[in-house]
Amino acid sequence: MAALWTMARRLRFVEHVDARAPKRDQGPSVGDYMLIAALNRAVPPTSKAQMGEWFEGTVLRRLMPHVQARQLSSQRFWDHMDRLDAATLRAIERDLTAHMVREFALDLRALVYDTTNFVTYIDSSTDSELPQRGASKAKRFDLKQVGLALLVTLDFHVPLFHEAYPGHRPDSREFESVIDELVARYRMLAEQCEDITLIWDKGNNARANYQHLQGYHVVGSLVPSQHPDLLSIPKSAFHPLQGQWAGHWAYRTTQTLFGRPHTVLVVYHETLFLGQLQGMTTKLKKATQALREISARLERYRQHRRGQPPTLESVKRQVEGILKGESLNELIHMDLRLEEGGPALHFAIDHAALQALAERRFGKTLLFTDQASWTDEQIVAAYRGQAHIERAIRQMKDPHFVSWRPMFHWTDGKIRVHAFYCVMALALASLLLREVHRRAQARGMEPPVDSIPELLGTLGAIYEVAHLYPPASKMPGHLTLSEMTPRQRLLFDLLELAALAP
């Protein structure tokens, strides 16, 4: 908690929030409440009702002496959250982003944009716009969800922009809705870095989106089925990549996309080929098992004539449901016909078609960019940078550190504030991990931790210990720190936490 607090102080978190949401000098400020909420989200979070008790059990009681535990009630948090509407939150984030880029000298040459969603347990009758049923990434289509768009750096996935949006809105529509803000954010960031490349997923590809995205260079991927000409290029035309991308093969060309010429890279990797082949084999196994059960059921009916007689149309609908997956119709030959006694189903896997599909499609990724001067390796490295935002999203779904859930709010205004302090928790934790790596490398040593959970878990095991004595001893009580492991001591020294020790 002390280490995260130092990041918040360098970021001037409280000052930036209070500048946009001032209040009378009476009790903790709006910035104080938001900082405490963000810090609480960085560790196993509590409800607002338990926040005061949690606060008293942390070093924050010393670092924020003007805050009393009794002031951290649910009602006080809600009152201060109501002071932050969508426009105010956007302005605060712009201020924090500008300060963060300057203070921490973030690398802005490549930024990654992506979206995710978080399921909620909000009642279906709740009248809110953000929680909606949609295409759930968690496959919980029975629950309402809230979408979250993020823009992060490749430099330790530090978030620079976020937006909470309705859970039923498609990714491409959400990207269209935030383009103006992304362009405005570019103008601000361009003061520190003129050449910024935005990396996005193919779900956001649209000519209108691209044309409105002024300033940014782009790296993205194409939908393979829309470019059969690129998939048909023989592997003999590919060349091997070098360095960390050894084992990858690529074919480079130029094509007109979205009305402009772009460099297109067809990348092949054996590991991806094997994974996709295994995935298709699993799909075929499930599909043929389901078809076999239908065929057996039809056979039993033709022999015994018991129950409701099946029709060709009803069986056809069942079969279409089973084969609606990717390419299954091409790989399984069907013979559904009416025989004596009722419908009969016969099928077989077309192994030649499977081999042709694997040769044409599996193992290939289609990348594009307007950075014509970049090498093949640079293009691949930039696109693979999406792993950074995927890591950030996974982190926000971790129940122990930097967690979105549980969310104890159901109105749109408070959900937006919840998204804000969750993203700020990610920012503080990411900056802390980045600082550990930077300082370790400055000393010529390997960083002692590689991930946010490892970092916060290690630091979180360092405690303040209270020494209390009987009154007759006349010895004053005092605080010390718990004994540290070598790794804890190294982190403690790297982050210069002795200045905050009791």
PyMOL commands that set and color helices and strands:
alter all, ss='L'
color gray80, all
select helices_A, chain A and resi 2-11+13-20+30-42+48-56+60-63+69-71+74-81+86-104+171-189+202-204+207-212+224-226+228-231+235-237+243-245+270-304+312-322+328-331+351-360+376-384+386-396+412-442+452-460+471-473+486-494+497-500
alter helices_A, ss='H'
color red, helices_A
select strands_A, chain A and resi 110-119+145-153+159-166+197-199+217-221+239-240+248-257+260-269+332-339+342-349+364-369+464-467+478-481
alter strands_A, ss='S'
color yellow, strands_A
deselect
rebuild
show_as cartoon
